[in-house]
Amino acid sequence: MPNDERLHIIRSLVFDYAKSPSLRHIRDPHFVDKLAKDILRAVDRGQSPWQKWEGPREAVLQAAARTWIPIDDLRDYLNTLSGPQLTMTDVAQRMGAMHEEGYDPYPDEDMKEHCLALYERERSAGTEMVAIVRLLQEFVQDETERRRREHAENYKNAREAEREALRERLISGADCKWTALRKPDEMYCRMNGRLYRVSRDNDKRWSLCRVVSLDDAKGSLIGRYAARGDASKVVADMAYQPEPRW
């Protein structure tokens, strides 16, 4: 067991994963899932129909699979490692199988230009291929994480802008859907020019009131409901029915 090549590969995968300086990256479910798949593949390697991919070749190709790197150069490097001679088809098809099996997503087209520029820079500097592969892998991981954070921040800002627009619409007197104004568990909506308020009580039920203004602290109770959606159905019906003078 100590000499099992799979154990060496698993240890390398875990050590590489633990090198990340970002706790968020280490705990990210996507990257944890990817590590689990990498380990599963290492354990199942002995049953693989891909007979030319023994030893470090598989790990190198897997590291390169999500990056943009010239396949012919990668093949030439892999052929310097132990194992049968690899053709361009061997490398391209094995990489394609990795993507289809779900071990790695396909390379992002938006990162292609930067990856190839990094590759050419390092090759010109004389950097060995395995170091370049790892550099490209780190770039793709970091860029993916940066984009994820950027997307989350943009989504957060867009949601806040949408909420602010709804608050402005509510205050202006226009019809609007349920909008929190002062408290997260107290919301207002205006339909057909009529203003309604729902607030969640201590028992988690929603009290629906007809109010005459945003400053109407009491209002007229219409009913109490288990879900806000039930209150919405009542409002949709009542808003167009005759009502007494409040």
Disulfide bonds with the S-S distance in Angstrom:
none
